[in-house]
Amino acid sequence: MIPVLFGVLTLTFILSRMMPGDPIAARLAASGVRNPSAEMYTQMKCQLGLCDPIIIQYLRYLGELFTGHWGVSVSIVRNQPVWDLVMERIPLTIDLTIYSMAISAYLGIKAGIVSATHRNDSPDTIVRGFALVGVALPVFFLGMLLQFTLGYQLKLFEPTGHLTAAYVDPPYVTGFILIDSFLSGHWYLIGDYLWHLALPVFCLSFITLASITRQTRSSMLEVLEQDFVRTARAKGCKEKEVIHSHALRNALIPTVTIIGLNIAGLLGGAVLTETTFGLNGIGKLFIDAILLYDYWVLAALVFLITVIFIIANLMTDVLYAILDPRIRYS
């Protein structure tokens, strides 16, 4: 975990120094200075620590990331601390991740079981067809298709945003709209919020569900051919018990890997989905940081996403040992 983290941070530091744009000019512009003098430019450069030797800049960069002193945004929300900006955007991404993964994991595992237990029959063909479409369909295309049909044409759901334009976010308590709406008594915001998230959640769920279904089916087919499954059937165990108590637990290890990586990817920011549906989460913030040359926000997001992926992989490894007692780490 540690070499991966430092490797990513080092690469990010190097690439951030090679990116186009001028962070010093952007910082001065944020302060209202459009045509700075050479002296003012040099002063700001030293103030940002860019006059120091590169190794000092690197060590300071690591120290600031690990202590949460991520600087301030120079172009997205000028002079707002990056930490506050990230913490303001991340609840929406967490909501999308939780709702999408809860739906896709449950339905994906169920569909994979049905497909494996009805191999080459009609249920298997239907499930594999939907899974193939889900894997092959680009997420941004599915998002735009849902927007056009269910949003603009049929008007069943709101195509963009997280709340109706006439509404404002509830008083800030936790940053999560559902919790804050409940605590503040703004009950009408709960339904409106879920109504707005329906399309992006369906979009993310469908894409993720496809990969989980395919992996579960493949693992179940392999496990169902094992000797212990035949032994369980020969002992007179009910088919439902054989499938769920004996086969499924052994087949879930590869599926857990897929779920863990998908959770990490969604928490890292569903970039295309949030951009398509106009949701101000981590993914949208990442795009804005790149387009507006906000290096401090970009560095913080890369650090955060890396930590999320590392923790997700660690939790996946721990789950392996829980699902299969034969797996031990020493």
N, C-alpha and C positions, 0 to 999 in steps of 0.2 A: 504493500500500500504506500509506504513512505517513498520509495524510489519513483513510483508512478506519479505521485503528487508533485514531487520536486522536479521531475522531468517535464511535466506539463507546465508548471509555473515558470521554469527556466525558458522553455520554448516560447511561452506567451510573452515573457519579458523581452526576448530577442526580437520577436515579430512585431511587438508594439513599437519598438524603436525603429523598425524598418517600414512601418505603414506610412502611406501618404498623408498629407495634412500637417498642420503646425499647431500643436497643443498650446504653445505659448501665445500665439496670435489669437487662438480661440479663447483662452483665459482672459486676455486683455479685452477682447471684444465683449466678453460677458460682463466685464467691468465698465463697459461703455467707451473704451478706447479703440478707435477704429484705425488710426494711423499713428502708432507709437513711435517715439524716437528710438534711436539705437540704444541710448542709455536706459530708457524705460524697458526696452525689450530685454536687455542684458540683466537688469534688476529682477524682472519677473522670472527669467530663466533660472537665476540663482535662487530665487525664492521657492521655486518648485523643485529645487535640488538637482536640476539638470546640468549644473556646472561642475558637480562633483565627479570624481573618477567613476567609471562604469561599475566597478565592483562595489563601491559604496552605494551607488544607486540600486544595485541588485539586492544588497543586504537590507537596505531601507525598504525596498519594495516587498521583500518577504516579511519583514517585521510588521509593516502596516497591514498586510493581508491577514496575518495570523492574529493580530490584536484587534481587528475590526476597524482600524483607522483607514478607511478606503478613500479618503479625500472627498472632493465635492464635484458635482457634475458641472461641466463647463458649457454644455450646449443643449442637453435634453431638458432639464429643469435647472436653470443656471443658479449656481451657488448653493444648491441643496446637497446636503451630505449624501454620499453614495449609499451608505448603510441605510439611511432612512428611505431613500428611493427604492432600494431593493426590497426592504421589508414592507414597503407600501404595495409593491406589485406582486409579491410572492403568494399571498393568500389566494388570489384568483387562480393561479397556476396549480396550487395545492388542491383546490376544489375540483378543478378539471381532472387532475390526476386521480383523486380518490373516486369520483363518480365513474370515470371512464374505466378504471381498472377493476372496480367492484363489478361492473356489468360484464366487461369482457372476460375476466377470469372465471366468473361463475358460468356464463353461457358458453365460453370457449371449452372449458373442461367437460361440461355436460355434452356439448355437441361432439367433442372428440371421442367420448365414451360411446355415444350412440353410433357414430360412424364406424368405430372399431368393432363393436359388437354386431353390427349388421354389414359386415364387409361384403362389398360388391352388390349389395341390395339397393333398393330405391333410397332409403334414408342415407346411406353412405354416399351415393351419387349426388344427392341434393346438397348434403353438407360439404362435400369436397368442391362442388361447383361454387357455392357461396364463399368458401375459404379461398379458392383460386382467384375469384373476383376481388376479394378483400386484399390479397397480397399484391395483385397486379395493379390495382387502382391507385393512382397518386392521391395523396391526402388532400392536396390543394384543389384537385379537380373534383373530388367527392364533396369537398366543402362548398365550392362554387355551385355545384349541381344541387345540393341541398338548399343553398341560399335561393337559387332561382326558382326551384319548384315549390318547396314547402314554405319559403319565406315570402318572395315577391309575388308569385303566381297564386298559390292557394292561401297565403297569409295565415298559415296555421301557427307559425313561430316567428319570432323576431330575427331577422337575418344578421344584425350587427349589434354590438354593444352588450353590456351586462345588465343594464336597467333601462327602462323607458326614459326618453329624454325629459319628460316632465318631472321625473323623480330624482332625488339626490341620495347619495349614500347615507346610511344611518350614522348616528354619532359614533365616533371611533372608540372602540373598546379593545377588540382583539384584531381587527382588520379583516375578519371573515364576515361577509355580508349576512349570511344566515344567522350566525351567532349574535352579531351586533343588532340585527333587526329584531331578533327574539328578545334580547335584553332591553332594548329601548322601546319595545312595544309597537314598532312599525311592522305589523303583521303583513300588510299588503305587499311589502317588499320581498317577502320570502317567495311567494308564488311568482311574482314578476321576475325575480332573479333566476329561479329554476326554469321558467319559460324561456328566458333568453339563453340559458346554457344548454337547452335541449339539443339544438343542432350541433354545436361544437362537441358536446359529449357523445352524441351519436356518431359523429364523424370519427373521433378518436377511438371510440369503442369498436366500431366496425373494422377499422384497420388493425387494431391490436388483437381483436377476437380472432381474426383469420389466422394469424401466426400461432396463437395459443391452441386453436383447434387442430391445425395441421400437426403440431408437435405432440399434442396429447394423443391423437389418433395413431401416429407413428409409434410412440412409446407403448401404447396399449396393445397394439398388434404384436409387438415384440414380446411383451410380458405374457400375453395370453398363450403364447406357444411354449412357455417355460414349464418345467416338470412340476413345480409346486402348485401351479394352477390346475394341471390335470389331476394331481393328487387330491386337491381340495374338492374337485368335482367327483372324483371316485369315492371319496369319503361320504358323499351325500350332502355336501353343503349346497344351500340354495344358490341359484345363479346370481341373484342380487348380492348376496354375501361374498361370493367369489369375486365379482367385479369390483365392489366398493371396498371390501376389507382386505383382500389379498392382492389383486392386480393393480388397483388404482394407486395405492401408496407407493408401490415400487415403480410405477410408470410416471410418477409426478416429478421425479428429480430433474429430468431435462425440461419439463414444463415450468418448474420453479425458476430455472435459469432464464427462460424467455420472459416470464412475468417480472423478475427482478430487474432485468435490463430495460424492459418497457417502462417500469415505474421510474427508474432513474432517468430515462430519456424524457418522459413527460414532465417530471419535476424539474429537469434541466431546461424546460421551456419548449412547449409544442409550438415551435417557431412559425411554421406555415399555417397551422390552424388558428393561432391567436391573431396572426396578421390578416388572414382571410376574413375572420369574423369580427375584427376590430376590437379585440379584447386586450386590455392593458395589463398583461401578465409579464412573466420573465422572458418569454419568447419574443414578444413585441419589443420589450426593452432591449434585448440583445440586438435586434435588427436596427433599432434607433441608434444604439451606441456605435454600430459600425457605420451607418450612413452619415451620422453627425460627428464622426471622429472624436467621440467622447472616450478617450483611452482609459480614464480612471474607472468608469462604469464597466467597460469591456473587461478590464483586468479583474475586477471584483466578480463579474458574472462567470468568467472562466474558472476562477478559483472555486466559486460556489458550486458550479456544475461538476467540476472534478471531484470535489468532496462528496457530492451526492452519489456519483457513480461508484466511487470507492466504497462508501458505506453500503450501497446496495449490493455490491459484489460480496462484501464481508457477510452481510445478513443472509445472502443466498448460500454461502458456504456453511453457515451455521445451520440453516434449514436442512441442508443435505444430511447432516448428522442426526437431526431430529426425525426426519422421514425414514432414514435407513440407519439403524443402530450399528451396522457393520462398518460404517464410515467413521474413522477416528483421525484426528489431527494431532501430530506430535512434534 
